[in-house]
Amino acid sequence: MHQKRRYHHGSLKQALVDAAIELLAEGGPSALTLAEAARRAGVTPAAPYRHFSGRDALLAELARQGFEIFGERIEAAWNEGRPDAKSAMRAMCGAYLKFAHEETGLYTAMFGQAATLADPQAGGAADHALEILWRAVVAWLQEARAPAQGARHVALQVWALAHGVAMLTVSGHFDPARTADPALVLEGAVQGVMEAAVARARAAPA
């Protein structure tokens, strides 16, 4: 789970970020205000404005940190496509779901509203994460001896699937003990998307 950092002199910005992550994980976007983040961090309501112009700026910082950590985790899971693209993609899917489960507050900030990614740093971190997924799709197609044209669109499909399963899991709709194992659901869905992508690529005119 996300490790809370206690505020001490010189780390107010990160203390506010950590407080905001807790609030998002507990109550969703509506629970996050600068005033409540300040209270959680043990500072005055005016203190956040030393680092953030408003709530949107705080959310942008959360999204930036979230996408950077997320990108590191899925890239590590991808492991440069070893031992093969299918196995590595399965590991990526697992890392995706694990991140959403363990870092619910960050995940909420990352995908709460697209406007957050208008911030150049947050948007750049998100683009990097998508690029990792795009590389994985390209590798899968290449291993299947299929052209990699349209791989970015397929990567977006895979991302949409992963996000949907992650949200259903975080909200309690997917549970291995009661309904379905989210990892198996996602693996099957991604397998279907990739098999269809390979078939389309092979059938496309040269």
Stockholm file with secondary structure:
# STOCKHOLM 1.0

chainA/1-206         MHQKRRYHHGSLKQALVDAAIELLAEGGPSALTLAEAARRAGVTPAAPYRHFSGRDALLAELARQGFEIFGERIEAAWNEGRPDAKSAMRAMCGAYLKFAHEETGLYTAMFGQAATLADPQAGGAADHALEILWRAVVAWLQEARAPAQGARHVALQVWALAHGVAMLTVSGHFDPARTADPALVLEGAVQGVMEAAVARARAAPA
#=GR chainA/1-206 SS CCCCCCCCTTCHHHHHHHHHHHHHHHHCGGGCCHHHHHHHHTSCTTGGGGTCSSHHHHHHHHHHHHHHHHHHHHHHHHGGGCSCHHHHHHHHHHHHHHHHHHTHHHHHHHHSCGGGGGSHHHHHHHHHHHHHHHHHHHHHHHHTTCCCTTHHHHHHHHHHHHHHHHHHHHTTSCCTTTSCCHHHHHHHHHHHHHHHHHHHHHHSCC
#=GC SS_cons         CCCCCCCCTTCHHHHHHHHHHHHHHHHCGGGCCHHHHHHHHTSCTTGGGGTCSSHHHHHHHHHHHHHHHHHHHHHHHHGGGCSCHHHHHHHHHHHHHHHHHHTHHHHHHHHSCGGGGGSHHHHHHHHHHHHHHHHHHHHHHHHTTCCCTTHHHHHHHHHHHHHHHHHHHHTTSCCTTTSCCHHHHHHHHHHHHHHHHHHHHHHSCC
//
